Amino acid sequence: MAAVSSNGTYSFTKPNRDSITLLAGLGVEGDVHAGVTVKHRSRVAQDPTQPNLRQVHLIHEELFAEVGADGFEVTPGDLGENITTRGIDLLGLPVGTLLRIGDDAVLEVTGLRNPCLQIDNFQDGLLKKVVGRDDSGNVVRKAGIMTIVKSGGAVRPGDTITAELPSGPHRPLERV
């Protein structure tokens, strides 16, 4: 794991931390998006009673190099993620994958982050680099995955992440 980030107030980016504490059923302790029900403003506006399937946001560090090749400078926490990973194909995981982090924490993958216009407010033109279409016209979202906390614990940069795939058939990630 490359970095961990959290922010207690609504802002697009999240400062890096030495560690974050994951709370079962809630998310990141002290983070504005923690809770049993939705906390992302657009979701709250739709229906504030929806379950929070977006408790912890993960992005793969490899995305930063990819967009960097096009002139964008993105570092851990810049896109609002809580955990920046390295060496794991987050976007290729199926729904229900368990991510074991460090000694105690377990996250369950719920789906893809749906990138929003705030990404262009952060750096103009970046949104087109993290969401687009494949050769068949299907929408491709690259801005990370969303998870819920199954088992809490402290996580730190350098902790290992192990993916435990669910029993098949596997469901591909969709936006949540």
Secondary structure as UniProt FT lines:
FT   STRAND          3..5
FT   STRAND          16..17
FT   STRAND          20..23
FT   TURN            24..26
FT   STRAND          27..28
FT   TURN            29..30
FT   TURN            32..33
FT   HELIX           41..46
FT   TURN            48..49
FT   STRAND          56..60
FT   HELIX           62..68
FT   TURN            69..71
FT   TURN            76..79
FT   STRAND          83..85
FT   HELIX           90..92
FT   TURN            95..96
FT   STRAND          98..101
FT   TURN            102..104
FT   STRAND          105..112
FT   HELIX           118..122
FT   TURN            124..125
FT   HELIX           127..130
FT   STRAND          131..133
FT   TURN            135..136
FT   STRAND          139..141
FT   STRAND          145..151
FT   STRAND          153..155
FT   TURN            157..158
FT   STRAND          161..164
//
